[in-house]
């Protein structure tokens, strides 16, 4: 019922996405679309095996994946806008060509549907930028970072919003599976929050090229002349590893982090969180050190 636009929770994009897959139901010499229906590794399972879906999905998730996904983002609550990011690292020994998609979902939506269900999760609210996504190619051992701006609907419950991303094969297998190599999910509550002051700035977001990084990375931003800023870096346990402070020149800033901690020792490879604070920008993000 999340795909039929005649129902309150249905969206046209979800319906189009559903119809982009082959019909799973063969009846009286014809193929039909059916819901609820699930394809797992080329095997179709209908509503009569609904109770078995959880165990089948769990077994599939336990299989090793050739891609590692890291997600982060920032948003401005007053406007309901922001940017979602995902890094896709190819851990295999062969290049991966696929489509990358983002979906904004909402949990715990109440609607007494015709089939008797009243509460609905993972309701697709928006595909960004569309149901096709972006075509990407990731060499073996390499990674890409993909980002998309988003706007939240005024009626969506922000406490229940989650971003889902996945990378999917561009080709259909002979068993009708279009392989999804890996997926990720990030609640809206885990995104950094931008706080915009009365002074307009030419770059409200903080960018960190290169990311992932090997030798160093830079924090790029623009603030009004004389504005104080601090960049605090933490490891995944929440322990502070470095703090950089300064005052803006009024031009575009590129603050270097040499990947060293407070005592000058290079940090280990991994994911590091940063908190950027100034009078006009407050946001958080991630830096991946290789």
C-alpha positions in Angstrom: 0.0 0.0 0.0 3.0 2.3 0.1 3.1 2.3 -3.7 -0.5 3.0 -4.7 -1.1 6.7 -4.9 -4.8 6.1 -4.1 -3.7 5.4 -0.5 -2.6 8.2 1.9 1.0 6.8 2.3 1.5 6.0 -1.4 3.9 7.9 -3.6 4.2 8.0 -7.3 8.0 7.5 -7.2 7.6 4.3 -5.1 5.1 3.0 -7.6 7.4 3.7 -10.5 10.3 2.1 -8.7 8.3 -1.0 -8.1 7.3 -1.3 -11.7 11.0 -0.9 -12.8 11.5 -4.5 -11.6 10.2 -7.6 -13.5 6.7 -8.8 -12.5 7.0 -11.6 -10.0 3.6 -13.2 -10.3 2.7 -15.6 -13.2 -1.0 -16.3 -13.5 -3.0 -17.7 -16.4 -0.2 -17.3 -18.9 0.5 -13.7 -17.9 2.9 -11.8 -15.6 1.4 -9.6 -12.9 2.7 -7.3 -10.3 1.7 -8.3 -6.8 2.1 -6.8 -3.3 3.3 -7.8 -0.8 6.0 -9.6 -2.7 9.7 -10.2 -2.2 12.6 -11.3 -4.3 15.6 -12.8 -2.5 18.5 -14.1 -4.6 16.2 -14.8 -7.5 13.5 -16.6 -5.5 10.1 -15.0 -5.3 8.1 -15.1 -2.1 4.6 -14.0 -1.9 2.3 -13.0 1.0 1.7 -16.6 2.0 5.4 -16.8 3.2 5.3 -13.4 4.8 6.2 -14.9 8.2 9.5 -16.2 6.7 10.7 -13.0 5.3 12.6 -11.8 8.4 14.7 -15.0 8.6 15.4 -14.9 4.9 16.5 -11.3 4.9 18.7 -11.9 8.0 20.4 -14.8 6.2 21.0 -12.6 3.2 22.4 -9.8 5.3 24.9 -12.2 7.0 26.6 -12.8 3.6 29.8 -10.9 3.1 29.4 -7.7 1.0 32.0 -6.2 -1.4 31.1 -2.6 -0.4 31.4 -0.7 2.9 29.2 2.3 3.3 29.7 5.3 5.6 26.9 7.9 5.8 26.8 11.5 7.3 25.1 14.8 6.5 23.9 18.1 7.8 20.7 20.1 7.7 19.0 23.3 8.7 15.9 22.5 10.8 14.3 26.0 10.2 14.2 25.4 6.5 13.9 21.6 6.5 16.8 21.4 4.0 20.2 19.8 4.0 22.7 17.5 2.3 23.1 13.7 2.8 26.5 12.1 2.0 27.6 8.5 1.6 31.0 7.0 0.9 31.0 3.7 -1.0 34.3 1.8 -0.6 34.9 -1.2 -3.0 36.5 -3.9 -0.8 36.6 -6.4 -3.7 39.4 -7.2 -6.2 37.3 -6.1 -9.2 35.7 -2.9 -10.3 32.0 -2.3 -9.4 29.6 -0.5 -11.7 26.3 0.3 -10.3 23.5 2.7 -9.4 23.6 4.7 -6.1 20.2 5.8 -4.6 19.1 7.7 -1.6 15.6 7.3 -0.2 14.0 9.4 2.6 11.8 7.1 4.7 9.4 7.6 7.6 8.7 5.1 10.4 5.6 4.6 12.6 3.1 6.1 10.2 -0.5 5.5 11.3 -3.1 4.5 8.7 -5.7 1.7 9.0 -5.1 0.1 5.6 -7.6 -2.3 3.9 -5.4 -5.3 4.8 -5.7 -4.6 8.5 -2.3 -3.1 9.1 -2.4 0.2 11.1 1.3 1.1 11.6 3.7 1.3 8.7 7.5 1.6 8.7 10.1 2.4 6.0 7.4 4.4 4.1 9.2 5.9 1.0 8.7 9.7 1.2 11.2 10.8 -1.5 13.8 9.3 -3.8 16.7 11.7 -4.2 17.4 12.8 -6.9 15.0 10.2 -8.6 14.2 6.5 -8.7 17.2 5.8 -11.0 19.9 7.3 -8.9 23.4 8.0 -10.2 25.6 5.6 -12.2 28.9 5.1 -10.6 32.1 3.1 -11.2 34.4 2.2 -8.3 37.8 0.6 -9.1 38.9 -2.2 -6.9 40.1 -1.0 -3.5 38.9 2.6 -4.2 36.0 4.6 -3.0 33.6 7.4 -4.1 31.6 9.9 -2.1 28.1 10.7 -3.3 25.9 13.5 -2.0 22.5 14.9 -2.6 20.6 18.0 -1.3 17.2 17.2 0.2 14.0 19.0 1.4 11.7 17.5 4.0 8.0 17.5 3.6 6.1 19.8 6.0 3.9 17.0 7.2 6.6 14.4 7.9 7.5 13.6 11.5 11.1 14.6 11.7 11.7 12.3 14.7 10.9 9.3 12.5 12.8 10.2 9.3 15.7 8.0 8.2 17.8 8.1 5.1 18.4 4.8 3.2 21.1 4.4 0.6 22.2 1.4 -1.5 24.4 0.5 -4.4 22.8 -1.8 -7.0 24.1 -3.6 -10.0 23.2 -2.0 -13.4 22.5 -5.4 -14.9 19.8 -8.0 -14.3 21.0 -11.5 -13.5 19.5 -14.4 -15.4 17.5 -15.3 -12.2 15.8 -11.9 -12.3 17.9 -10.5 -9.4 19.2 -7.0 -9.7 21.9 -7.4 -7.1 22.2 -4.9 -4.3 25.8 -5.1 -3.0 25.3 -3.0 0.2 22.9 -0.7 1.9 23.1 1.8 4.7 20.6 3.7 6.9 21.0 7.0 8.9 18.4 8.7 11.1 17.8 12.4 10.6 18.7 12.9 14.3 22.3 11.8 13.6 22.9 14.5 11.0 24.8 17.7 11.9 22.7 20.8 12.5 23.5 24.1 10.8 22.7 27.2 12.8 22.4 30.2 10.5 22.9 33.7 12.0 21.7 37.0 10.7 24.8 37.5 8.6 24.7 35.7 5.2 27.8 33.7 4.3 28.8 32.7 0.8 29.5 29.1 1.9 27.3 27.8 4.7 28.5 24.3 4.7 31.9 22.9 5.6 33.6 20.7 3.0 36.5 18.3 3.7 38.4 17.5 0.5 39.9 15.0 0.1 37.6 12.6 2.0 38.7 9.7 2.3 42.2 11.0 2.9 45.7 9.4 3.2 48.1 12.2 4.0 45.9 15.2 5.0 42.5 16.8 4.5 41.3 20.4 4.5 38.2 22.0 6.0 36.8 24.5 3.5 34.4 27.2 4.6 33.7 31.0 4.4 32.9 33.2 7.4 32.6 36.9 7.9 35.9 38.7 8.6 37.2 38.2 12.1 34.8 35.4 13.0 36.3 32.9 15.5 35.9 29.2 14.7 36.9 25.8 16.2 37.2 22.4 14.6 37.2 19.6 17.1 38.0 16.0 16.0 36.9 12.8 17.8 37.5 9.1 17.3 34.5 6.8 17.1 34.5 6.3 20.9 34.0 10.0 21.4 37.5 10.7 22.6 38.9 14.1 21.4 42.0 13.7 19.3 42.6 17.2 18.0 41.3 20.8 18.1 42.0 23.5 15.6 41.0 27.1 16.3 41.3 30.3 14.4 39.8 33.5 13.1 38.4 34.0 9.6 40.0 36.3 7.0 36.7 36.9 5.3 37.8 34.9 2.3 37.4 31.2 1.6 39.3 29.3 4.3 41.1 26.0 3.8 42.2 24.8 7.2 44.7 21.8 7.0 44.5 18.8 9.3 47.7 16.8 8.9 46.0 13.7 10.4 48.0 14.1 13.7 46.6 14.2 17.2 47.3 16.8 19.8 50.8 15.4 20.6 51.9 15.2 16.9 51.3 11.4 16.4 49.5 10.4 13.2 46.1 8.9 13.9 45.2 5.4 12.9 43.1 4.6 9.8 39.4 4.8 10.5 36.4 7.1 10.8 36.8 10.4 12.7 34.0 12.8 13.6 34.4 16.5 13.6 32.4 19.4 15.2 32.7 22.8 13.5 31.6 25.8 15.6 31.4 29.5 14.8 28.8 32.3 15.3 27.1 31.5 12.0 27.8 27.8 11.3 27.5 24.9 13.7 27.7 21.5 12.0 29.2 18.0 12.3 30.6 15.5 9.9 33.0 12.6 9.3 36.4 12.2 7.9 37.6 8.8 6.7 41.4 8.2 7.1 42.9 5.5 5.1 
